[in-house]
């Protein structure tokens, strides 16, 4: 069986989205413990909504996420 795809009610899918969140005016706010706190909060939100975070990287002024999600969800709702 191929585990790269999710199966649910006659659906077979593998949906992933790459999201980049940028701080306002590209201010370098994501340093040290602030970056760790933001990462933890995003992991908590993803777990409560059922999203799987495949990869997450932070820099001083932006964050990258690779998220796997279900077909019933929309990308705009994930970002919200």
NORWO-V977491 format. One record per residue. SS is DSSP state (@ for helix, = for strand, . for the rest). Layout:
ss=<SS SS>
This chain:
ss=<. . . . . = = = . . = = = . = = = = = = = = . @ @ @ . . . . . . @ @ @ @ @ @ @ @ @ @ @ @ @ @ @ @ @ . . = = = = = = = . . . = = = = = = = = . . . . . @ @ @ @ @ .>
